[in-house]
Amino acid sequence: PFSEDYRVIEVNARLSRSSALASKATGYPLAFVAAKLGLGYGLFELKNSVTKTTSAFFEPALDYIVCKIPRWDLNKFDGVSNQIGSSMKSVGEVMSIGKTFEEAIQKGLRMIGQGMHGFVGNKDIPVTDIKDMLVNPTDMRIFIIAQAFKEGLSVDEIYDLSKIDKWFLVKLRNIFNHKNELQKYNSIDELPEQLLRETKQLGFTDFQIARFVLKSKSENIDDDILKVRNYRKSKGVVPVVKQIDTLAAEYPAVTNYLYLTYSGIENDIDFINDEKSVVVLGSGAYRIGSSVEFDWCGVNALNTIKKENYRSIMINYNPETVSTDYDICDRLYFDELTLERVLDIVEFENPKGVIVSTGGQIPNNLAMRLHKSDVNILGTSPKSIDRAENRHKFSQMLDDLKIDQPRWKELTSTKEIQNFIDEVGYPVLVRPSYVLSGAAMNVVSNESELEHFLQLAAEVSKQYPVVVSEFIENAKEIEIDAVADKGEVVLYAINEHIEFAGVHSGDATMVFPPQKIYFETVRRIKAISRKIAAELNISGPFNIQFLAKDNDVKVIECNLRASRSLPFVSKVLKVNFIELATDIMLGANYTKPNKSLFELEYIGIKAPQFSFSRLSKADPILGVDMSSTGEVGCIGEDYYDALLKSMLSVGYKIPNKNILLSTGPVQSKAELLESCKLLIENDYNLFATRGTHKFLEENNIKAQILYWPDEKQSPNTLEYLKKRKIDLVINIPKNLSKTELDNDYSIRRSAIDFNIPLLTNSRLAQAFINAFCRKDLADISIKHWNEH
């Protein structure tokens, strides 16, 4: 600031998002202290729960620096600008701790989990106008600054464009200059010990050193990382463990809140090395696809470890989680979930083993690399994890076990893709391995869509193959969450999706126990799951996704870890899957559950929560890439009770009178025919776009026509939506001409912008209509969880 002129923007007389961060950053538990003050205690009467020796009547002193960095997933949404401004768009955050700003910022940039290795050492970002990107902030702004340094811009020039304080820019320039210094060397043995130590103090990883000094390519990077690690350790350049004690080490403190740094001489704690501790790897930053569900799994694993009289150790860096509360485990390492950092902690702690199956995909991806470094992975063998994760190995295993799967091929040219599609027919699921503009995966229904999609895929070649799978239309998606012990399934829960396959499992509305699948389908799913569990010798949690059509069951994928739906089925079934799985992984005694999922007298439904209203211009349409940012779970006396509760919980309202239908494909029109009759019987007014109106009239269902947004005729769909004359919009997308797609998009986006409930899936629309026509708010059961 250039003056002492200040403005107050707003005051919130409550705890906020930053309160949680401040508590985690300082170790001073603001919410706990605020609650005690509310009960009438004075600050001087409260004990500091970190030090256990001083009172809470003090201001925390820090001898470290904390960086909080948001995580954005904007490339998951079509049409969303990646510019950031006064409206929040991030879906998660990380918190990094270091002794220097350079160390903390580099740690934090790795933690956000978007393939970045720090401030430097990343792939170049395609930039058209670097100055414009410095003026207009985007989610990639900090990496644009690194690019600007590379292109020769000075600190002053970047300051003039970005108005970021020069203190920060000078610190970032230090990192950039140090990278240039490292690049002068070509062998790790040439690196002076002092330079190596300074490198680590500035937050550089062994990966970055391997890239700058050994000029490593991605193929052999793991070997080179270990080369750097071994050389570094031989020179005594190793991290030390420091405590967060709220007192900047002024008083002796008893605290288990820890981080690692290279700016220190000795460890603040002693290590017992009796192999009576267990390390749990956390889930990292919340993002689309990995959220609080995995934190629930991690915390329950920690509780079970304590119950079995082991010391529990958590490694995680997300300040929003329960697992990063220092009183939830015996030792909390608020640090990175990378191979390098986990190996450091394992070498210090010498634990019985590491649990990788409760934190989602980040720990799962580390399993094989930790195994190769002789770390004991508890539960399922990393080799089995690799067999399930590797598409080729898993497919071969299914063939050997004579288990059906959708046909697929990894193809390296447009001609090969065309030949495969000729064989299986449209639609197909296309997954390119290298993409521009974030088009990760798509269902392609015809030639022109394929052409359009392959243009988004940057290239198709031997280096960047495209995986094409047959897409089975109108197939049910069913999942099994289970726990096995040495290949024997000891607990399972089967749940079904209301939507047909083609909607990502994280965006699907999930029903447990299943209500609408054949008994024979259930029998086959159990048999296949037992075969796979035995073949992979699973010990711990696992999840398998199936496609089912007319009792024909195919396996989509298998994850040898806790899934997103595990907390939901645990709570509905009232059996803690993670507790049982952790007992099995620890080799402890356990009682085999005998609860059958068919004995439940109630139903649970898990529904997704979307944030389209915060993402202007995003098309609120569901597909094979996940876009929900949260979820709810509701229990009801019957299917419609549970469904209505779950839909109301994620923000839908029972419509008052007017419903707009634009139902796309003929099949969707036919599927919704009975629902439309039910709406008329219940005195709802139906409005419809041209094709749907014609179909309803032909079937003797009265509806008023509303013209498409681009037709300048009245009554117009947009006019009705803007005036909020519509209470519910049912818009089923249709893969047809661009005009129709644009019109559909206008209707969907207007519904979101004017806060009108929107349904884009015919199966969910049918279920919701049935629910609110059969029950109203007065009919919804309200019971305590224990009463079910």
Buried (B, 14 or more C-beta within 10 A) or exposed (E): EEEEEEEEEEEEEEBEEEBBBBBBBBBBBBEBBEEBBEEEEEEEEBEBBBBEEBEBEBEBEBEBBBBBBBBBBBBBBBEBBBEBEEEEBBBBBBBBBBBBBBBBBBBBBBBBBBEBBBBBBBEEEEBEEBBEBBEBBBBBBBBBBBBBBBEEBEBEBBBEBBEBEEEBBEBBBBBBEBBEEBEEBEEBEEBEEEBBBBBBBBBBBBBBBBBBBBEBEEEEBBEBBBBBBEBBEEBEBBBBBBBBBBBEEEEEBEBBBBBBBBBBEEBBBEEEEEEEBBBBBBBBBBBBBBBBBBBBBBBBBBBBBBBBEBBBBBBBBBBBBEBBBBEBBBBBBBBBBBBBBBBBBBBBBEBBBBBBBBBBBBBBBBBBBBBEBEBEBBBBBBBBBBBBBEBEEBBEBBEEEEBBBBBBBBBBEEEBBBEBBEEBEBBBBBBBBEBEEBBBBBBBBEEEBBEEBBEBBBEBEEEBBBBBBBBBEEBBBBBBBBBBBEBEBBBBBBBBBBBBBBBBBBBBBBBBBBEEBEEEBBEBBBEBBBBBBBBBBBBBBBBBBBBBBEEEBBBBBBBBBBBBBBBBBBBBBEBBBBBBBBBBBBEBEBEEBEEEBEEBEBBBBBBBEBBBBBBBEBBBBBBBBBBBBBBBBBBBBBBBBBBBBBBBBBEBEBBEEBBBBBBBBEEBBEBBBEBBBBBBEEEBBBBBBBBBBBBBEEEEBEBEBBBBBEEEEEEBBBBBBEEEBBBBBBBBBBBEEEEBBEBBBBBBBBBBBBEBBBBBBBBBBBBBBBBBBBBEEEEBBEEEEEEB
